[in-house]
Amino acid sequence: MPDYPNRAVFEGLCNALVHRDYMILGSEVHIDMYDDRLEIYSPGGMIDGSLVQNIDVLHVASMRRNPIIADIFSRLKYVDRRGSGFKKIIEDYKRQPTYTEDKHPVFHSERESFYLELKNLNYDTDVVKGVVKDVVKESETEIAILEQIKIDATSSTKQISEKLGVAERTIQRNIKNLKDKGILVRIGGRRYGKWEIKD
């Protein structure tokens, strides 16, 4: 699952290039990436001088600072002629499975600057925490299985399950992982065989 919705990033970059104030010298559009967010900065605030954080971005009147550049981007089908960039970014985020209100895009402007903050959808979410937790749990179970086999190499999956208090299917899955990694080998049959741990 991507950290950022493709359309939202693309729309944010296009808007930054189309609507930047090219009369401000010594500055440029740039992107800063952090663990939890991506920031797109563009020289030049809102055309009418308002602050984007104080208005409803879903109902912003379409105004073009650079009509020629906007027309070129429109002909290339990079942007929409009716100026719905903010709405597209928000809608793209809301379509994502890991979207929550705290991941909502943030728009901020000053007189000579505009910032778009896109939140990393996979940063510190319950989904990521759950995956990490599962990986750690699997590793702990594998270690516990190996410890049990060191004590009794003839242990069956049922016996290991009972000793560890873990479902037998979980033990079987972890043993398969260990075998796939080449750490654990079964010597002999199921009934009279034994486990061997490889160095």
C-alpha positions, 0 to 999 in steps of 0.5 A: 500500500503506497504511503501517499495517494498518487493522484494527490501528490501529482495534483499538489505538484501541478498546482504548485507549478501552475499557481506559484508567483514567478515574480518572487525571485530566489525561491522555487517550488520544492518538496520536503519528505519526512517520516510522517509527511510530505510537504510541497512549498510554492512561492506566492500565497492565495491570489486574492490575499486570503489565507487558505487555512481560514476558508473552505477549500472545497468551495474556492473560486477558480482564479489563475495567476498564470493563465498561459501555464494553466492552459498548457497544463490543462491541454496536457490533461494534467489539471482541470480547467475549473480549478478543483485541485483542492477537492481532488487531493482531499477526495483521493485521500478519503478513498484510501483504506488507511485514511483517518481524519488525522491524515487529512491533507493540510493547506496553509498559506501566507502572503508570499508562500503556500504549503501543502502537507500530505500525511503518510498514510502508513505512518503510525497507523493501526494497520502498520502497528498490527503488521509489526506486532504480527511479525514480532509475535511470529518471531517470538513463536519461532524462538519458543519452538526452537527452545522446545525442540532443544529440550525434546527433539522428538516433540510433535506439533501437538506436544509443542502446541500444548507446551507453549499454549499456542494453537497447533495450526500456528505451530505448524505455520511457524515450523514451515517458516523455520523449514523454509529458512533452512533452520529446522529439518525433520529427520525420519517419519512423523511418528518416530522421527525427530527435529534437527536445528541447523547452525 
